Amino acid sequence: MGRTLEGYRVATSAAFGSSCVFAGVIIVFLVILSWSESGDPLDWTGAWYLWVIIGIGFAYPLLMMRGKTVTCGVDWLMYNRKSWVNTYELNEVKVTKYAGGYHITLKDTSGRGIMLNLRTVQELPYLWDYVYLGIMHSVVYGGARTNNEAVRRLKLPRPVT
């Protein structure tokens, strides 16, 4: 691996904001539920276990989002400082749909693989340029396998059969 040329890290403020929203939704739900059952919107505040649920609702997004990083060099992509792939030696490129968008799965010829949110990779144009050039090279010159969603979403050439 060479020098890091581009990178992305989830801002602490974004993680904190998501945590506040998630905990706020739980509180609003409890207020509405309490108001409809007993007529007192703050009746739920005396139950200690509900405060534990709110605390978990606050901590979960904060812990899940904090420290997520995506970095790349000329010919590699790394996710969370742990897993990385050589983008010019890919043998599989897949895009799959999930509830919040699309995941991209990249596997290289050395057996390494990563799966991450496609939007996360595309948020920084320069990072996406490096990654996309490697993907395109692997598909056109290396014969990397793709699925229909990858061909459609990434505008990759269809494999010749």
WOHUHU-V620943 format. One record per run of one state. SS is the DSSP state (~ for helix, > for strand, _ for the rest). FROM is the first residue (numbers start at 1). TO is the last residue. If there is no record, write none. Layout:
# WOHUHU-V620943
<<SS FROM TO> <SS FROM TO>>
This chain:
# WOHUHU-V620943
<<_ 1 5> <> 6 9> <_ 10 11> <~ 12 38> <_ 39 42> <~ 43 46> <_ 47 47> <~ 48 65> <_ 66 68> <> 69 72> <_ 73 75> <> 76 79> <_ 80 82> <> 83 86> <_ 87 89> <> 90 98> <_ 99 100> <> 101 108> <_ 109 112> <> 113 117> <~ 118 122> <_ 123 124> <~ 125 140> <_ 141 144> <> 145 146> <_ 147 147> <~ 148 154> <_ 155 161>>
